[in-house]
Amino acid sequence: MSVTVRDVEYVAKLARLEFTEEQKQKFTEDLNGILNYVEMLKEVDTDDVEISIGAYRVENALREDVVKDSFNRDSLLKNAPDSQDGFVKVPKVIE
């Protein structure tokens, strides 16, 4: 599969971009180079390669879950304009 100048013009039109003839030619060459490289990668034998999600293995990026003391609810609700039953009370907005 190869990219033609006509393909570049079509994609440019879809993206509402305008290029000079020189730029279209350059994009055509660049895209064909990328496709050629992908074809080369298809030839690599990967049968014995373990599947990986990323470039390096991360065992556990999360910290330990440790229970800590929290803020006192009553002292926090002192900052609220109005509260009821341990919650901030707000005006009704839906009928």
C-alpha atoms as one frame of an Amber mdcrd trajectory, in Angstrom:
protein
   0.000   0.000   0.000   1.303   3.440  -0.811   0.070   6.984  -0.362  -0.353
   9.224  -3.386  -0.516  12.993  -3.658  -4.215  12.543  -4.346  -4.604  10.782
  -0.960  -2.851  13.670   0.774  -5.110  16.167  -1.002  -8.192  14.179   0.039
  -7.190  14.087   3.721  -6.218  17.767   3.598  -9.653  18.609   2.203 -11.350
  16.624   4.990  -9.265  18.489   7.564  -9.848  21.807   5.775  -6.118  22.331
   5.295  -4.360  23.875   2.339  -0.853  22.868   1.272   1.481  23.908  -1.468
   2.472  21.333  -4.095   5.862  21.060  -2.407   4.251  20.328   0.974   1.931
  17.739  -0.571   4.914  15.981  -2.113   6.788  16.048   1.213   3.788  14.618
   3.105   3.418  11.900   0.492   7.066  10.888   0.899   6.858  11.014   4.710
   3.684   8.927   4.875   5.108   6.358   2.476   8.225   6.172   4.640   6.072
   5.472   7.699   4.122   2.765   5.856   7.361   1.161   4.629   8.655   1.077
   8.192   5.423  -0.582   9.391   5.840  -3.208   6.662   9.371  -3.869   7.926
   8.035  -4.336  11.462   5.533  -6.923  10.202   8.483  -9.116   9.172   9.924
  -9.284  12.709   9.403 -12.661  14.424   7.522 -11.965  17.665   6.332 -15.501
  18.434   8.492 -15.871  21.572   8.006 -12.313  22.818   5.886 -11.884  25.928
   2.958  -9.491  25.490   3.397  -6.253  27.410   1.189  -3.266  28.011   3.934
  -0.665  28.363   7.610  -0.118  27.768   8.511  -1.130  31.315   6.865  -3.296
  33.922   5.161  -1.628  36.866   4.202  -4.047  39.607   2.120  -1.758  41.808
   2.166   1.995  41.389  -0.364   2.573  44.183   0.478   3.321  47.794  -0.625
   1.130  50.674  -4.164   1.807  51.827  -3.716   3.073  55.374  -6.558   4.170
  57.623  -5.924   7.612  59.129  -7.866   9.939  61.373 -10.177  12.225  59.449
 -11.600  15.652  60.151 -14.420  16.042  62.635 -17.677  16.354  60.694 -19.291
  18.751  63.173 -16.357  21.186  63.036 -16.410  21.105  59.215 -20.154  21.756
  59.094 -19.661  24.902  61.165 -18.381  26.502  57.921 -21.559  25.606  56.013
 -24.290  28.256  55.800 -26.917  25.642  56.765 -26.745  21.966  57.738 -29.100
  19.193  58.716 -28.440  15.652  60.003 -24.689  15.909  59.345 -25.005  17.169
  55.751 -24.794  20.574  54.060 -28.323  21.791  53.374 -28.853  23.519  50.020
 -31.910  25.060  48.386 -34.097  22.744  46.312 -33.450  23.302  42.595 -35.563
  20.538  41.031 -39.327  20.466  41.427
